[in-house]
């Protein structure tokens, strides 16, 4: 009875308007990110651009993400968190429109950087806002729903490729229109929110990193895996004889697994030690992607492994988000959210570059770095925690 009463109190104490705003925002950002990763890789591959250059272009997104951590807080001191997210969405729409308007490779590096810069708005403000608005007893489930929304966006993004094709910029233009419409909707929705997170303080980032190194590591590992898999698995599959539509479907299946698994994982996070769950997700990621290295693209196993692999590696981030809200509050919470952005960007820059360089030398080794990070990361978390 006491547990039921406590949970009911937690449901009341949670600001669901804030949770809804952040979740819808991350879903739409994920649509843009989920579309651009495979679509740009496929377009550049069709132009016979090297795997290393494709990895560097993906890293430009992460560089924009990291740069904005240092700039956005100063530019948005007088804005509410909801206004920052709406501004980020509008900036993302403009960037996507740029991809539709030009096929110049140098311009695409700038546009990829700009898209990362805008997307960071929700990573810095949104995740601190989400945790500030959520009671701890339901934090795992809210984090799971948030991650499921992110995964839903990643499913919709790649599926636009078979619908709109990869030529002519139509997929980019359609995504730009969608993001613009949602931005105006969120501008209205965010006005009902009653919780406002503290502004991130850049000076607090080193202190947070020193106090929570393993938490930062979880997000670096996730960024490495996420960027590597999204940007280079389409190239790996098409190089092995798969069609562009099959490569996009592979990513969609991976993210459908995420959607199904994250709410369930959220319930587990509310009932078990969250660090143990994070270590389990790392280990599962390593094992699954090791098996994908040897799986045939013509067999059924590749689809099962895709769904399980996506569920496992997104679970790393879902766990980190729940642990952040559990162990930190106030300025440390907002500084942690900003540190998460930098950590994700660092992993996202390193991942495609390292993996792309390896693929240029060993075409079958696309998933090997992901497997190593997952397995070694699980060992590190177990030893430290």
Secondary structure, 3 states (H helix, E strand, C coil): CHHHHHHHHHHHHCCHHHHHHHHHHHHHHHHHHHHHHHHHHHHHHHCCCCHHHHHHHHHHHHHHHHHHHHHHHHHCCCCCHHHHHHHHHHHHHHHHHHHHHCCCHHHHHHHHHHHHHHHHHHHHHHHHHHHHCCCHHHHHHHHHHHHHHHHHHHHHHHHHHHHHCCCCCHHHHHHHHHHHHHHHHHHHHHHHCCCCCCCCCHHHHHHHHHHCHHHHHHHHHHHHHHHHHHHHHHHHHHHCCCCHHHHHHHHHHHHHHHHHHHHHHHHHHCCCCHHHHHHHHHHHHHHHHHHHHHCCCCCCHHHHHHHHHHHHHHHHHHHHHHHHHHHCCCHHHHHHHHHHHHHHHHHHHHHHHHHHHHHHHCHHHCCHHHHHHHHHHHHHHHHHC
